[in-house]
């Protein structure tokens, strides 16, 4: 999907390259490997959360030391994380409501229209 978007000149925002830090708990990759991997993909920008000076310094080091990874290097990073990522435990951002601000604040979504409520099971 990324190469096709790049071909069509559609911007891609790279997010969650560290899986909210959870990927690092697997002790299979370093933050720099994750950031270099994400930055080597055909993205327009890689967004990383910076919530401390240490994380800012980590992001700056990633930029300063960045050289695009070749296919073999990209594959090597994925191979290092394959076992840790196999069952999705390190990706709750996509599967758990605890990370969903709307789920935590259902009032934000407003009332469902009557036509949709009529379709909902009782």
N, C-alpha and C positions, 0 to 999 in steps of 0.2 A: 504494500500500500504506500509506503513512504517514497520509493522510487517513482511511482506513478504521479504522486502529488508533486514531487520535485520537477518532473517532466512537464507538468501542467502549470508550473510556477504558482502552486498553492502553498501558502505558508503553513508550517507545522510547528506547533509549540511542544517542545519536549519537556514533560513534567514527570515527577515522581521517580527520577533516576536513582534515588536511594531508597525508594519504597518507604518513605517517612522514617528512614533509619533502620527499619526492620530487616532489610536485606543484609545490613552490616552485622546483625546478630548471628547470621549463619557462619561468620568468620571465614567466608570463602573468597571475598573480594574486599578491596579497600575503597574508601570514598573516591580516591583519585581514579581508580579503575572504572568505577561506575560513571563518574563525570566525564572521563575521557571516552568511554564507550558511547554514552548518550550524545556527546558532542561530535562524534565521528559519524553518526547517522545523518541522513539527509533532512535535518531539521533547520528551521529558520533561527531558532533560539532554544537554549536549554535553560529552564527555570529551576532554580534551587532555592529552598528556604534558607534564609540567613537569620538565625535567632540568637547569635552570640558572636563575639569577636573571633573565637576559635573557628567557628564555621565560616565566617567571612575570610579568614586567613586560608582555610582549606580551599574555598572557592577560588581565591586569588592564585593559590599555588596550582590549582587545576588549570587555570587559564595560562599562567606563566610557563607551565611544563607541557602544554598541549601540543601534540602532533597527531594528525589524523591516524587512526588505526586502520590497518589493512584488513582484508577479509579474514585472514588467518588469525590476526590478533582479536578481532571482534568475536570470532568463533571461540577462541580460547577463553575469553571472559564468560561467554554464555555457557561453555562446557564446565567452567569452575562452579557456576551457580545452578547447574541443571538439577542435581540431586536435591539441593536445598529448596529449589522452586517447584519441584515436581508436584506437590500436593496443595500449593496455594496458601500455606500457613503464613508465609511472609508477605502476602498481598491482601491483607484484610481491608485495605483502602477501597477495593472494588467490591468487596463481598459482605461487609459488616456495616450496619447502620450507625455504629458508634462513631464512625468517621464522616457521616453524612449530616451536615448542618441542617438540612431540611427535615430529616428524620427526627433530629433533636428539637426542632421547632416547627411542628406540623402546621401551626397557625400561618406560617409564611406561605403555605400552599393555597390557603383560602378554601372556601366551600367548593365541593364538586358540583358541577351543573346538574340540574334535575335529570336531564336526559342521560347522564352517566350514572347517577345514583340508581336510576331505574334498571340499569344493566347489571348492577352489583348483586352478587348472591346475598341472600338474607342470612 
